[in-house]
Amino acid sequence: MQTGRGTQVDTLAVGQLFLDVVFGGLGGGPRPGEEKWTADFGWGPGGIANMAIVSARLGASTAISAVVGDDPLSALCMDHLKYEGIDVSGLRTVAGWSLPVTASLGFDGDRALVTGGTPAPLDLAEILDADVRPRVAIVHVDHTTHDVVRPLVDHGAKVFADLGWDGSGAWDTTVLDGLDGCYAFVPNHAEAMAFTRTDTPERALEALAERVPLSVVTLGARGVLALDSATGERVRIEPVAVDAVDVTGAGDVFVGALAVASLTDWTLRERVDFAALAAAITVSRPGGAAAAPTRAGLVRWLDEHPDAADAARFAFVRDADLSGIASHAPPTSPEQGEEPA
């Protein structure tokens, strides 16, 4: 599926693309001079691609707008995105620039990241494919976000804002100005408290609700908080009981699944539960976001793990015709570690 002028898709992902290499199951970080081996390994397009991949796997027609280089790793990622059924006509090639590579080392229940390369040389507004009309969009927040959000909103899209870790430690609150016009913002609790200058996730949620209609704060192994400021509906959901093998990309999978869930008529609790389930399945196996489930994989996992997921809680997932989420469902690709759905 290639886009043309005025093409409609379910999901458009706009932001920085990486190649991710993920090493899970480590007992600890390697010391200088030491080499560690692990069988828990995965690779694939990362960054904004994580959201695009989970969207496509869950049945939504999906396009991506990002920068690639003319290097072999860029070509590798483009091929992989095509394999996932994602429209890549919105990728912008910059000669002489190479795709950044992020190595994720998983140990002690978390992951440490090292990225090599330089950020994309084009702003978000320069890479946005203006011909695409998405129902939902997922956008990385930076100083140019407002130039992207307004055109998307004007075309009827619900915009989900994503934000990366601030390595400088400044947590400049003006970054949040980029949320103007966005439908939802989904930071983790540390990011939410840092940007809102609050001391609890609950207070951070309240502060963010003043900026976006749907504020969501993820709490890792403690669940998720969500607040719909338009209706006043507030939920706190418990985590899905899994043994976390690799938490790399869990937040990205959650955002992508939540965006897809917004295409349904599910309740707020059901939408957040759906996203939490997709993220939990992902962290229960190695490979980071490359291990995100397909539509059929969600139900299959529920069948295979009756003790991990309350049947009543996820009955709506079993009963739903998930193919109805998509206006043009892409081909289903195999998940890492399981047969094609």
C-alpha positions in Angstrom: 0.0 0.0 0.0 1.5 3.3 -1.1 0.1 6.6 -0.3 -1.0 9.3 -2.7 -2.6 12.7 -2.4 -5.3 12.6 0.1 -4.7 9.0 1.1 -6.4 7.9 4.3 -4.7 5.6 6.8 -5.5 4.6 10.3 -2.2 5.5 11.9 0.7 7.8 11.0 3.9 7.8 13.0 6.1 10.9 12.8 9.5 11.2 14.4 13.1 9.9 14.8 14.0 6.5 13.5 16.8 4.3 14.8 18.1 0.8 14.4 17.7 -1.0 17.7 19.8 -3.9 18.9 18.5 -5.4 22.1 20.4 -7.6 24.6 18.1 -9.0 27.4 18.6 -11.4 30.2 21.9 -10.0 31.4 22.8 -10.5 35.0 24.4 -7.0 35.0 26.2 -4.6 32.7 29.6 -5.7 31.3 32.6 -4.4 33.1 35.6 -2.9 31.2 37.4 -5.7 29.4 34.5 -8.1 29.8 32.4 -9.7 27.1 28.9 -11.2 27.9 26.7 -13.5 25.8 23.0 -13.7 25.9 20.5 -15.7 24.0 17.8 -13.0 24.6 18.6 -10.9 21.6 16.6 -9.0 19.0 16.9 -6.2 16.5 14.8 -4.0 14.3 13.7 -0.5 13.5 13.3 1.5 16.7 12.2 4.9 17.9 9.1 6.1 16.1 9.1 2.8 14.2 8.2 0.9 17.4 4.7 2.6 17.4 4.3 2.0 13.7 5.1 -1.6 14.0 2.7 -2.4 16.8 0.0 -0.4 15.0 0.4 -2.5 11.9 0.5 -5.7 13.8 -2.7 -4.9 15.6 -4.5 -4.4 12.3 -4.4 -0.7 11.6 -3.3 0.6 8.2 -0.1 2.4 9.0 2.3 4.9 7.5 5.5 6.4 8.8 7.2 9.8 8.2 10.9 9.9 9.3 14.4 10.5 8.0 16.6 7.7 6.6 20.1 7.9 5.3 21.8 6.3 2.2 23.6 3.8 4.4 23.0 0.0 4.6 21.3 0.2 8.0 18.7 2.6 6.6 18.0 0.2 3.8 17.7 -2.7 6.2 15.2 -0.8 8.3 13.2 0.3 5.3 12.9 -3.3 4.1 11.8 -4.5 7.6 9.1 -1.8 7.8 7.8 -2.9 4.4 7.8 -6.4 5.6 5.6 -5.3 8.5 3.1 -3.9 6.0 3.9 -0.3 6.8 3.7 2.4 4.1 7.3 3.9 3.8 6.6 6.4 1.1 6.9 9.1 3.7 10.5 8.3 4.6 12.9 11.1 3.5 16.4 10.1 2.4 19.3 12.4 3.4 22.5 11.7 1.5 25.6 11.4 3.7 23.6 10.8 6.9 23.6 7.5 8.6 20.8 6.0 10.7 21.6 6.1 14.5 22.0 2.8 16.3 20.7 2.2 19.8 22.0 -0.7 21.9 19.7 -1.7 24.8 21.2 -3.7 27.7 18.6 -5.3 29.9 19.4 -6.2 33.5 18.1 -5.5 37.0 14.5 -5.3 35.7 15.3 -2.3 33.5 17.4 -1.4 30.5 20.4 0.9 29.8 20.7 2.6 26.4 23.6 3.7 24.3 23.0 5.5 21.0 25.6 6.1 18.3 25.2 8.6 15.6 23.6 12.0 15.2 19.9 13.2 15.3 17.9 13.4 12.1 19.0 16.5 10.1 15.4 17.5 9.3 12.7 18.9 11.6 9.4 17.1 12.0 7.6 19.6 9.8 10.1 18.9 7.0 9.4 15.1 7.1 5.6 15.2 7.6 3.9 13.6 4.6 1.1 16.2 4.0 -0.7 14.0 1.6 -1.6 11.4 4.2 -4.9 11.8 6.2 -4.5 9.7 9.3 -7.3 8.9 11.8 -4.7 8.9 14.6 -1.1 10.2 14.6 1.8 9.5 16.9 4.3 12.4 17.0 7.6 12.8 18.9 7.6 16.1 20.8 10.3 18.6 20.1 10.6 22.3 19.5 8.9 21.9 16.0 6.0 19.8 17.1 3.4 22.6 16.8 4.3 22.8 13.1 3.2 19.2 12.7 0.3 18.9 15.1 -1.9 21.7 13.7 -2.0 20.3 10.1 -2.8 16.9 11.5 -5.6 18.2 13.7 -7.0 20.3 10.8 -7.3 17.0 8.8 -9.2 15.4 11.6 -6.5 13.3 13.3 -6.2 12.6 17.0 -2.6 13.2 17.9 -0.8 11.2 20.5 2.4 12.9 21.8 5.5 10.8 22.7 8.5 12.1 24.5 12.0 10.8 25.1 14.2 10.9 28.1 15.9 14.3 28.7 19.6 13.3 29.1 20.5 16.9 30.0 18.4 16.8 33.2 16.9 20.2 32.5 13.4 19.0 31.8 12.5 22.3 30.1 8.8 22.9 30.7 8.5 24.8 27.5 8.7 21.5 25.7 5.2 20.9 26.9 4.0 23.8 24.7 4.3 21.4 21.8 1.3 19.5 23.2 -1.0 22.3 22.1 -3.7 20.7 19.9 -2.7 17.1 20.9 -5.3 14.7 22.0 -3.2 12.6 24.3 0.2 12.6 26.1 1.6 9.4 27.5 4.9 9.8 29.5 6.1 7.5 32.2 5.9 8.6 35.8 9.5 9.9 36.0 9.1 12.0 32.9 5.7 13.3 33.9 6.8 14.4 37.3 10.0 16.0 36.0 8.2 18.1 33.3 5.4 19.1 35.6 7.6 19.8 38.6 5.3 17.6 40.8 6.2 15.0 43.4 3.6 12.2 42.7 2.4 10.6 39.5 -1.2 11.5 40.5 -0.3 15.2 40.6 1.6 15.0 37.4 -1.5 13.4 35.8 -3.7 16.4 37.0 -1.2 18.9 35.6 -1.0 17.2 32.2 -4.8 17.0 32.1 -4.8 20.8 31.8 -2.9 20.5 28.5 -4.5 17.6 26.7 -7.9 15.9 26.7 -6.4 12.5 27.6 -3.5 12.4 30.0 -1.9 9.0 30.7 1.0 8.2 33.1 2.6 4.8 33.0 3.9 3.4 36.2 5.9 0.4 35.0 5.2 -2.7 37.1 2.7 -0.7 39.2 0.2 -0.1 36.4 -1.2 2.9 34.6 -3.0 6.1 35.4 -5.3 7.8 32.9 -7.6 10.9 33.0 -10.1 12.1 30.4 -10.3 15.8 31.2 -13.4 16.2 28.9 -15.5 13.7 30.8 -13.7 13.6 34.1 -13.3 9.9 33.9 -10.3 8.6 35.7 -8.9 5.1 35.8 -6.0 3.3 37.5 -5.4 -0.1 36.1 -3.3 -2.9 37.7 -0.4 -4.4 35.7 -0.8 -7.6 33.8 1.1 -10.3 35.8 4.1 -11.4 33.7 7.7 -12.2 34.3 9.5 -9.3 32.6 12.3 -10.6 30.3 13.0 -7.4 28.4 11.4 -4.1 29.1 12.9 -2.3 26.1 10.2 -0.6 24.0 7.4 -1.3 26.5 6.4 2.4 26.6 6.4 2.6 22.8 4.3 -0.5 22.4 1.8 0.9 25.0 1.5 4.2 23.1 1.0 2.5 19.7 -1.6 0.1 21.1 -3.4 2.9 22.9 -3.6 4.9 19.7 -5.0 1.9 17.8 -7.5 1.4 20.6 -8.8 4.9 20.2 -10.2 3.8 16.8 -12.7 1.7 18.7 -15.7 2.6 20.8 -14.2 1.0 23.9 -14.4 2.6 27.3 -11.3 4.4 28.6 -10.6 1.5 30.9 -10.8 -1.0 28.0 -8.5 1.1 25.8 -5.9 1.4 28.6 -6.2 -2.3 29.4 -5.7 -3.2 25.8 -2.5 -1.2 25.6 -1.3 -2.6 28.9 -1.9 -6.1 27.7 0.1 -5.5 24.4 3.0 -4.0 26.4 3.0 -6.8 29.0 3.1 -9.5 26.3 6.0 -7.7 24.7 8.1 -7.5 27.9 7.5 -11.2 28.7 9.8 -12.2 25.9 13.1 -11.0 24.5 13.7 -8.6 21.6 12.1 -5.3 22.8 9.3 -3.9 20.6 10.2 -6.4 17.9 8.3 -8.9 20.1 5.1 -6.9 20.1 2.0 -9.1 19.5 -0.3 -9.3 16.5 -4.1 -9.1 16.7 -4.4 -12.9 16.9 -1.4 -13.1 19.2 -3.3 -11.2 21.9 -6.0 -13.8 22.2 -3.6 -16.7 21.8 -1.5 -15.3 24.7 -4.6 -15.0 26.9 -5.5 -18.6 26.1 -2.0 -19.7 26.9 -1.7 -17.7 30.2 -5.0 -18.0 32.1 -3.3 -17.3 35.4 -1.7 -14.1 34.2 -4.8 -12.4 32.8 -8.2 -12.1 34.4 -10.7 -13.6 31.9 -13.4 -11.0 32.9 -11.0 -8.1 32.6 -10.0 -9.0 29.0 -13.3 -10.4 27.8 -13.7 -7.4 25.5 -10.5 -8.4 23.7 -11.6 -12.0 23.1 -15.1 -10.8 22.0 -13.9 -8.0 19.7 -13.5 -8.3 16.0 -10.2 -6.6 15.9 -10.1 -6.6 12.2 -12.8 -4.0 12.4 -10.2 -1.6 13.9 -8.6 -1.0 10.5 -10.0 0.6 7.4 -7.3 -1.2 5.3 -5.7 -3.9 7.4 -2.1 -4.7 6.3 -0.7 -8.2 5.9 -0.1 -9.8 9.2 3.6 -10.5 9.8 5.0 -13.2 12.1 5.9 -12.2 15.6 9.4 -13.0 17.0 9.2 -16.4 18.6 5.9 -17.5 17.3 4.2 -18.7 14.1 2.3 -16.2 11.8 -1.2 -15.5 13.0 
